[in-house]
């Protein structure tokens, strides 16, 4: 499977990976992000990663409080 555009949200990325890999499958799926230097791709990509990290930290910390 090949996707032409970058997906900038974690949910979109999970959907792309889910389309390439299914539960009973034993093959490894590799996801490669190619960003061109000195373009908006780098800025948006770093923002998307920061957002993903922030969400993971929030859900991890929020789940321990009860």
N, CA, C and O atoms as a CHARMM CRD file, in Angstrom:
* protein
*
  264
    1    1 UNK  N      0.84800  -1.17600   0.00000 PROA 1      0.00000
    2    1 UNK  CA     0.00000   0.00000   0.00000 PROA 1      0.00000
    3    1 UNK  C      0.88800   1.23200   0.00000 PROA 1      0.00000
    4    1 UNK  O      1.91700   1.26100   0.67600 PROA 1      0.00000
    5    2 UNK  N      0.51000   2.21300  -0.72900 PROA 2      0.00000
    6    2 UNK  CA     1.30300   3.42900  -0.84200 PROA 2      0.00000
    7    2 UNK  C      0.39200   4.63600  -0.71600 PROA 2      0.00000
    8    2 UNK  O     -0.62900   4.73800  -1.39600 PROA 2      0.00000
    9    3 UNK  N      0.77000   5.53100   0.15000 PROA 3      0.00000
   10    3 UNK  CA    -0.01000   6.75400   0.32300 PROA 3      0.00000
   11    3 UNK  C      0.83700   7.91800  -0.15800 PROA 3      0.00000
   12    3 UNK  O      2.02100   8.00500   0.16700 PROA 3      0.00000
   13    4 UNK  N      0.23900   8.80500  -0.92400 PROA 4      0.00000
   14    4 UNK  CA     0.97200   9.91600  -1.50300 PROA 4      0.00000
   15    4 UNK  C      1.14100  11.08300  -0.54300 PROA 4      0.00000
   16    4 UNK  O      2.18000  11.74300  -0.56100 PROA 4      0.00000
   17    5 UNK  N      0.15900  11.35000   0.28200 PROA 5      0.00000
   18    5 UNK  CA     0.18700  12.51800   1.15000 PROA 5      0.00000
   19    5 UNK  C      0.54500  12.12400   2.57500 PROA 5      0.00000
   20    5 UNK  O      0.28100  11.00500   3.01500 PROA 5      0.00000
   21    6 UNK  N      1.14900  13.06400   3.28200 PROA 6      0.00000
   22    6 UNK  CA     1.42500  12.85800   4.70100 PROA 6      0.00000
   23    6 UNK  C      0.11700  12.92300   5.46700 PROA 6      0.00000
   24    6 UNK  O     -0.76500  13.71200   5.12900 PROA 6      0.00000
   25    7 UNK  N     -0.01200  12.09700   6.49700 PROA 7      0.00000
   26    7 UNK  CA    -1.15400  12.24200   7.39100 PROA 7      0.00000
   27    7 UNK  C     -0.64400  12.96400   8.63000 PROA 7      0.00000
   28    7 UNK  O      0.35800  12.57100   9.22800 PROA 7      0.00000
   29    8 UNK  N     -1.34000  14.01100   8.99700 PROA 8      0.00000
   30    8 UNK  CA    -0.84500  14.87400  10.06700 PROA 8      0.00000
   31    8 UNK  C     -1.51800  14.61900  11.40500 PROA 8      0.00000
   32    8 UNK  O     -1.17800  15.27300  12.39100 PROA 8      0.00000
   33    9 UNK  N     -2.43400  13.71700  11.46800 PROA 9      0.00000
   34    9 UNK  CA    -3.04300  13.41100  12.76200 PROA 9      0.00000
   35    9 UNK  C     -2.73400  11.96200  13.12700 PROA 9      0.00000
   36    9 UNK  O     -2.57000  11.10400  12.26000 PROA 9      0.00000
   37   10 UNK  N     -2.66100  11.71300  14.43900 PROA 10     0.00000
   38   10 UNK  CA    -2.35200  10.36300  14.91400 PROA 10     0.00000
   39   10 UNK  C     -3.43300   9.37700  14.48800 PROA 10     0.00000
   40   10 UNK  O     -3.13400   8.22200  14.18100 PROA 10     0.00000
   41   11 UNK  N     -4.68300   9.82300  14.46800 PROA 11     0.00000
   42   11 UNK  CA    -5.78000   8.93900  14.07100 PROA 11     0.00000
   43   11 UNK  C     -5.65500   8.54400  12.59800 PROA 11     0.00000
   44   11 UNK  O     -5.85500   7.38100  12.24800 PROA 11     0.00000
   45   12 UNK  N     -5.32800   9.50300  11.74200 PROA 12     0.00000
   46   12 UNK  CA    -5.13800   9.18700  10.32300 PROA 12     0.00000
   47   12 UNK  C     -3.98900   8.20100  10.14200 PROA 12     0.00000
   48   12 UNK  O     -4.07300   7.28700   9.32100 PROA 12     0.00000
   49   13 UNK  N     -2.92900   8.38600  10.90100 PROA 13     0.00000
   50   13 UNK  CA    -1.78900   7.48100  10.80700 PROA 13     0.00000
   51   13 UNK  C     -2.18000   6.07000  11.23700 PROA 13     0.00000
   52   13 UNK  O     -1.78900   5.09700  10.59300 PROA 13     0.00000
   53   14 UNK  N     -2.95100   5.95200  12.32600 PROA 14     0.00000
   54   14 UNK  CA    -3.41500   4.62600  12.75900 PROA 14     0.00000
   55   14 UNK  C     -4.28800   3.96900  11.69400 PROA 14     0.00000
   56   14 UNK  O     -4.22900   2.75400  11.50400 PROA 14     0.00000
   57   15 UNK  N     -5.10000   4.77000  10.99900 PROA 15     0.00000
   58   15 UNK  CA    -5.94000   4.20900   9.94400 PROA 15     0.00000
   59   15 UNK  C     -5.09400   3.69300   8.78400 PROA 15     0.00000
   60   15 UNK  O     -5.38000   2.62700   8.24100 PROA 15     0.00000
   61   16 UNK  N     -4.07400   4.42200   8.40500 PROA 16     0.00000
   62   16 UNK  CA    -3.19700   3.98900   7.31400 PROA 16     0.00000
   63   16 UNK  C     -2.49700   2.68500   7.69100 PROA 16     0.00000
   64   16 UNK  O     -2.43100   1.75600   6.88700 PROA 16     0.00000
   65   17 UNK  N     -1.97900   2.62100   8.90900 PROA 17     0.00000
   66   17 UNK  CA    -1.30900   1.40300   9.35700 PROA 17     0.00000
   67   17 UNK  C     -2.30500   0.25400   9.43200 PROA 17     0.00000
   68   17 UNK  O     -1.98100  -0.87600   9.06500 PROA 17     0.00000
   69   18 UNK  N     -3.51100   0.53500   9.90300 PROA 18     0.00000
   70   18 UNK  CA    -4.54100  -0.49800   9.99400 PROA 18     0.00000
   71   18 UNK  C     -4.95300  -1.05700   8.65100 PROA 18     0.00000
   72   18 UNK  O     -5.30600  -2.23200   8.55000 PROA 18     0.00000
   73   19 UNK  N     -4.91300  -0.23100   7.61800 PROA 19     0.00000
   74   19 UNK  CA    -5.23300  -0.72400   6.27300 PROA 19     0.00000
   75   19 UNK  C     -4.13200  -1.62100   5.72500 PROA 19     0.00000
   76   19 UNK  O     -4.39400  -2.50900   4.91300 PROA 19     0.00000
   77   20 UNK  N     -2.89600  -1.38900   6.17100 PROA 20     0.00000
   78   20 UNK  CA    -1.77300  -2.18700   5.67400 PROA 20     0.00000
   79   20 UNK  C     -1.56000  -3.45300   6.50400 PROA 20     0.00000
   80   20 UNK  O     -1.03800  -4.44400   5.99300 PROA 20     0.00000
   81   21 UNK  N     -1.95300  -3.43000   7.76200 PROA 21     0.00000
   82   21 UNK  CA    -1.73300  -4.56800   8.65200 PROA 21     0.00000
   83   21 UNK  C     -3.04100  -5.00200   9.27700 PROA 21     0.00000
   84   21 UNK  O     -3.79400  -4.17500   9.79200 PROA 21     0.00000
   85   22 UNK  N     -3.31400  -6.28800   9.23600 PROA 22     0.00000
   86   22 UNK  CA    -4.52700  -6.85000   9.84100 PROA 22     0.00000
   87   22 UNK  C     -4.13700  -7.79300  10.97400 PROA 22     0.00000
   88   22 UNK  O     -3.01300  -8.29600  10.99100 PROA 22     0.00000
   89   23 UNK  N     -5.03100  -8.03900  11.91000 PROA 23     0.00000
   90   23 UNK  CA    -4.74200  -8.79700  13.12600 PROA 23     0.00000
   91   23 UNK  C     -4.10500 -10.16700  12.88300 PROA 23     0.00000
   92   23 UNK  O     -3.09000 -10.45000  13.52000 PROA 23     0.00000
   93   24 UNK  N     -4.61400 -11.02500  12.02500 PROA 24     0.00000
   94   24 UNK  CA    -3.97100 -12.34800  11.88600 PROA 24     0.00000
   95   24 UNK  C     -2.67900 -12.31400  11.06300 PROA 24     0.00000
   96   24 UNK  O     -2.00100 -13.33300  10.93200 PROA 24     0.00000
   97   25 UNK  N     -2.34800 -11.18000  10.52700 PROA 25     0.00000
   98   25 UNK  CA    -1.17800 -11.07000   9.64700 PROA 25     0.00000
   99   25 UNK  C      0.11500 -11.21700  10.43800 PROA 25     0.00000
  100   25 UNK  O      0.23800 -10.68900  11.54400 PROA 25     0.00000
  101   26 UNK  N      1.07000 -11.93000   9.87100 PROA 26     0.00000
  102   26 UNK  CA     2.35400 -12.11800  10.55500 PROA 26     0.00000
  103   26 UNK  C      3.47100 -11.26900   9.93700 PROA 26     0.00000
  104   26 UNK  O      4.57200 -11.20800  10.48400 PROA 26     0.00000
  105   27 UNK  N      3.20100 -10.62700   8.82100 PROA 27     0.00000
  106   27 UNK  CA     4.22300  -9.79700   8.17100 PROA 27     0.00000
  107   27 UNK  C      4.38800  -8.47200   8.90900 PROA 27     0.00000
  108   27 UNK  O      3.43500  -7.93900   9.47800 PROA 27     0.00000
  109   28 UNK  N      5.59800  -7.95700   8.89100 PROA 28     0.00000
  110   28 UNK  CA     5.89300  -6.67300   9.51800 PROA 28     0.00000
  111   28 UNK  C      5.49100  -5.55000   8.56500 PROA 28     0.00000
  112   28 UNK  O      5.73900  -5.62600   7.36100 PROA 28     0.00000
  113   29 UNK  N      4.87600  -4.51900   9.11000 PROA 29     0.00000
  114   29 UNK  CA     4.50500  -3.33700   8.32500 PROA 29     0.00000
  115   29 UNK  C      5.42200  -2.20600   8.74100 PROA 29     0.00000
  116   29 UNK  O      5.55500  -1.91000   9.92900 PROA 29     0.00000
  117   30 UNK  N      6.05600  -1.57200   7.76600 PROA 30     0.00000
  118   30 UNK  CA     6.92600  -0.44100   8.04300 PROA 30     0.00000
  119   30 UNK  C      6.26700   0.83100   7.53000 PROA 30     0.00000
  120   30 UNK  O      5.78200   0.88300   6.40000 PROA 30     0.00000
  121   31 UNK  N      6.25900   1.85000   8.37400 PROA 31     0.00000
  122   31 UNK  CA     5.71200   3.14700   7.99600 PROA 31     0.00000
  123   31 UNK  C      6.87300   4.12800   7.95200 PROA 31     0.00000
  124   31 UNK  O      7.59200   4.29200   8.93800 PROA 31     0.00000
  125   32 UNK  N      7.05700   4.77600   6.81500 PROA 32     0.00000
  126   32 UNK  CA     8.16700   5.70200   6.62800 PROA 32     0.00000
  127   32 UNK  C      7.60200   7.08100   6.32900 PROA 32     0.00000
  128   32 UNK  O      6.76400   7.23800   5.44100 PROA 32     0.00000
  129   33 UNK  N      8.06400   8.07300   7.06900 PROA 33     0.00000
  130   33 UNK  CA     7.66900   9.45600   6.82000 PROA 33     0.00000
  131   33 UNK  C      8.84300  10.17500   6.18700 PROA 33     0.00000
  132   33 UNK  O      9.93200  10.22600   6.75900 PROA 33     0.00000
  133   34 UNK  N      8.62700  10.72100   5.02700 PROA 34     0.00000
  134   34 UNK  CA     9.66900  11.45800   4.32800 PROA 34     0.00000
  135   34 UNK  C      9.28600  12.93000   4.33800 PROA 34     0.00000
  136   34 UNK  O      8.25200  13.31900   3.79400 PROA 34     0.00000
  137   35 UNK  N     10.13000  13.74200   4.96000 PROA 35     0.00000
  138   35 UNK  CA     9.87400  15.16900   5.04400 PROA 35     0.00000
  139   35 UNK  C     10.99700  15.90800   4.32200 PROA 35     0.00000
  140   35 UNK  O     12.17400  15.62100   4.53800 PROA 35     0.00000
  141   36 UNK  N     10.63800  16.83700   3.48500 PROA 36     0.00000
  142   36 UNK  CA    11.62900  17.64800   2.77500 PROA 36     0.00000
  143   36 UNK  C     12.08700  18.78000   3.67800 PROA 36     0.00000
  144   36 UNK  O     11.26700  19.49700   4.25100 PROA 36     0.00000
  145   37 UNK  N     13.40300  18.93900   3.80500 PROA 37     0.00000
  146   37 UNK  CA    13.94800  20.00300   4.64300 PROA 37     0.00000
  147   37 UNK  C     13.56500  21.37300   4.09900 PROA 37     0.00000
  148   37 UNK  O     13.37100  21.56200   2.89800 PROA 37     0.00000
  149   38 UNK  N     13.46500  22.31100   5.01800 PROA 38     0.00000
  150   38 UNK  CA    13.16400  23.70300   4.69900 PROA 38     0.00000
  151   38 UNK  C     11.81500  23.87100   3.98700 PROA 38     0.00000
  152   38 UNK  O     11.66200  24.71100   3.10000 PROA 38     0.00000
  153   39 UNK  N     10.84400  23.05000   4.40200 PROA 39     0.00000
  154   39 UNK  CA     9.47900  23.17100   3.87800 PROA 39     0.00000
  155   39 UNK  C      8.51700  23.18600   5.06300 PROA 39     0.00000
  156   39 UNK  O      8.91200  22.94600   6.20400 PROA 39     0.00000
  157   40 UNK  N      7.27900  23.46500   4.77900 PROA 40     0.00000
  158   40 UNK  CA     6.27200  23.44500   5.83700 PROA 40     0.00000
  159   40 UNK  C      6.03800  22.03200   6.36500 PROA 40     0.00000
  160   40 UNK  O      5.51200  21.86400   7.46500 PROA 40     0.00000
  161   41 UNK  N      6.42200  21.01600   5.59400 PROA 41     0.00000
  162   41 UNK  CA     6.28200  19.63200   6.06500 PROA 41     0.00000
  163   41 UNK  C      7.00600  19.42300   7.38800 PROA 41     0.00000
  164   41 UNK  O      6.49600  18.73000   8.26900 PROA 41     0.00000
  165   42 UNK  N      8.18600  20.01400   7.53700 PROA 42     0.00000
  166   42 UNK  CA     8.96100  19.85700   8.76700 PROA 42     0.00000
  167   42 UNK  C      8.23000  20.50700   9.93200 PROA 42     0.00000
  168   42 UNK  O      8.15000  19.92700  11.01400 PROA 42     0.00000
  169   43 UNK  N      7.70200  21.69400   9.72400 PROA 43     0.00000
  170   43 UNK  CA     6.99500  22.40900  10.78200 PROA 43     0.00000
  171   43 UNK  C      5.73000  21.66400  11.18600 PROA 43     0.00000
  172   43 UNK  O      5.49500  21.42600  12.37100 PROA 43     0.00000
  173   44 UNK  N      4.92700  21.30200  10.21500 PROA 44     0.00000
  174   44 UNK  CA     3.66500  20.61800  10.50900 PROA 44     0.00000
  175   44 UNK  C      3.94500  19.23700  11.10300 PROA 44     0.00000
  176   44 UNK  O      3.23600  18.79600  12.00800 PROA 44     0.00000
  177   45 UNK  N      4.96200  18.56100  10.60500 PROA 45     0.00000
  178   45 UNK  CA     5.31900  17.24500  11.13100 PROA 45     0.00000
  179   45 UNK  C      5.73800  17.31000  12.58700 PROA 45     0.00000
  180   45 UNK  O      5.34100  16.46000  13.38500 PROA 45     0.00000
  181   46 UNK  N      6.54000  18.31300  12.94500 PROA 46     0.00000
  182   46 UNK  CA     6.96800  18.43300  14.33600 PROA 46     0.00000
  183   46 UNK  C      5.79400  18.82700  15.23100 PROA 46     0.00000
  184   46 UNK  O      5.71700  18.38200  16.37600 PROA 46     0.00000
  185   47 UNK  N      4.89300  19.64400  14.73000 PROA 47     0.00000
  186   47 UNK  CA     3.69900  20.00000  15.50500 PROA 47     0.00000
  187   47 UNK  C      2.82800  18.76500  15.73700 PROA 47     0.00000
  188   47 UNK  O      2.30500  18.56800  16.83400 PROA 47     0.00000
  189   48 UNK  N      2.67400  17.94100  14.71100 PROA 48     0.00000
  190   48 UNK  CA     1.85800  16.72900  14.82900 PROA 48     0.00000
  191   48 UNK  C      2.46700  15.76000  15.83800 PROA 48     0.00000
  192   48 UNK  O      1.74500  15.15000  16.62600 PROA 48     0.00000
  193   49 UNK  N      3.79500  15.61400  15.81800 PROA 49     0.00000
  194   49 UNK  CA     4.45100  14.72200  16.77000 PROA 49     0.00000
  195   49 UNK  C      4.31100  15.26200  18.19300 PROA 49     0.00000
  196   49 UNK  O      4.07400  14.49500  19.12600 PROA 49     0.00000
  197   50 UNK  N      4.45400  16.57300  18.36300 PROA 50     0.00000
  198   50 UNK  CA     4.28500  17.17500  19.67900 PROA 50     0.00000
  199   50 UNK  C      2.88100  16.98100  20.21300 PROA 50     0.00000
  200   50 UNK  O      2.68600  16.71800  21.40000 PROA 50     0.00000
  201   51 UNK  N      1.91000  17.11200  19.33400 PROA 51     0.00000
  202   51 UNK  CA     0.50900  16.92600  19.71300 PROA 51     0.00000
  203   51 UNK  C      0.25600  15.48000  20.13600 PROA 51     0.00000
  204   51 UNK  O     -0.44600  15.22400  21.11400 PROA 51     0.00000
  205   52 UNK  N      0.83100  14.54600  19.39700 PROA 52     0.00000
  206   52 UNK  CA     0.69200  13.12600  19.72000 PROA 52     0.00000
  207   52 UNK  C      1.33100  12.82200  21.07300 PROA 52     0.00000
  208   52 UNK  O      0.73500  12.13100  21.90000 PROA 52     0.00000
  209   53 UNK  N      2.54500  13.33700  21.30400 PROA 53     0.00000
  210   53 UNK  CA     3.23100  13.11600  22.57400 PROA 53     0.00000
  211   53 UNK  C      2.44500  13.71800  23.73700 PROA 53     0.00000
  212   53 UNK  O      2.34600  13.11800  24.80800 PROA 53     0.00000
  213   54 UNK  N      1.89100  14.90500  23.51600 PROA 54     0.00000
  214   54 UNK  CA     1.11700  15.56500  24.55500 PROA 54     0.00000
  215   54 UNK  C     -0.13500  14.75600  24.89300 PROA 54     0.00000
  216   54 UNK  O     -0.47600  14.60900  26.06600 PROA 54     0.00000
  217   55 UNK  N     -0.81500  14.23300  23.88400 PROA 55     0.00000
  218   55 UNK  CA    -2.01100  13.42900  24.11800 PROA 55     0.00000
  219   55 UNK  C     -1.67300  12.14900  24.88000 PROA 55     0.00000
  220   55 UNK  O     -2.39500  11.76100  25.79800 PROA 55     0.00000
  221   56 UNK  N     -0.57000  11.49200  24.49700 PROA 56     0.00000
  222   56 UNK  CA    -0.16300  10.27000  25.19600 PROA 56     0.00000
  223   56 UNK  C      0.17100  10.56100  26.65400 PROA 56     0.00000
  224   56 UNK  O     -0.20800   9.79100  27.53700 PROA 56     0.00000
  225   57 UNK  N      0.88100  11.66500  26.92300 PROA 57     0.00000
  226   57 UNK  CA     1.22000  12.03400  28.30200 PROA 57     0.00000
  227   57 UNK  C     -0.04200  12.35300  29.09500 PROA 57     0.00000
  228   57 UNK  O     -0.16400  11.96900  30.25800 PROA 57     0.00000
  229   58 UNK  N     -0.96800  13.04800  28.47200 PROA 58     0.00000
  230   58 UNK  CA    -2.21700  13.42300  29.14100 PROA 58     0.00000
  231   58 UNK  C     -3.02700  12.18700  29.49900 PROA 58     0.00000
  232   58 UNK  O     -3.51500  12.07000  30.62300 PROA 58     0.00000
  233   59 UNK  N     -3.17500  11.26900  28.55900 PROA 59     0.00000
  234   59 UNK  CA    -3.98200  10.06600  28.82400 PROA 59     0.00000
  235   59 UNK  C     -3.27400   9.15500  29.82700 PROA 59     0.00000
  236   59 UNK  O     -3.93100   8.50500  30.64000 PROA 59     0.00000
  237   60 UNK  N     -1.95400   9.10300  29.77700 PROA 60     0.00000
  238   60 UNK  CA    -1.20600   8.27800  30.72600 PROA 60     0.00000
  239   60 UNK  C     -1.36000   8.84600  32.14200 PROA 60     0.00000
  240   60 UNK  O     -1.60700   8.09100  33.08300 PROA 60     0.00000
  241   61 UNK  N     -1.21700  10.15500  32.30100 PROA 61     0.00000
  242   61 UNK  CA    -1.35300  10.78100  33.61400 PROA 61     0.00000
  243   61 UNK  C     -2.79500  10.79600  34.08300 PROA 61     0.00000
  244   61 UNK  O     -3.05700  10.62800  35.27400 PROA 61     0.00000
  245   62 UNK  N     -3.72200  10.98900  33.18400 PROA 62     0.00000
  246   62 UNK  CA    -5.14100  11.04200  33.54400 PROA 62     0.00000
  247   62 UNK  C     -5.68100   9.69400  33.98300 PROA 62     0.00000
  248   62 UNK  O     -6.58200   9.63100  34.81900 PROA 62     0.00000
  249   63 UNK  N     -5.13900   8.60600  33.42700 PROA 63     0.00000
  250   63 UNK  CA    -5.65200   7.28200  33.76100 PROA 63     0.00000
  251   63 UNK  C     -5.18900   6.82900  35.14000 PROA 63     0.00000
  252   63 UNK  O     -5.82100   5.96200  35.74300 PROA 63     0.00000
  253   64 UNK  N     -4.08900   7.40100  35.65700 PROA 64     0.00000
  254   64 UNK  CA    -3.60700   6.99100  36.97300 PROA 64     0.00000
  255   64 UNK  C     -4.38500   7.65000  38.10500 PROA 64     0.00000
  256   64 UNK  O     -4.36400   7.17400  39.24000 PROA 64     0.00000
  257   65 UNK  N     -5.07300   8.75000  37.79100 PROA 65     0.00000
  258   65 UNK  CA    -5.88200   9.42700  38.81300 PROA 65     0.00000
  259   65 UNK  C     -7.26600   8.79800  38.83700 PROA 65     0.00000
  260   65 UNK  O     -7.86500   8.59800  37.78000 PROA 65     0.00000
  261   66 UNK  N     -7.76300   8.49800  39.95700 PROA 66     0.00000
  262   66 UNK  CA    -9.05200   7.85900  39.92200 PROA 66     0.00000
  263   66 UNK  C     -9.86400   8.15000  41.04900 PROA 66     0.00000
  264   66 UNK  O    -10.99100   7.66500  41.14000 PROA 66     0.00000
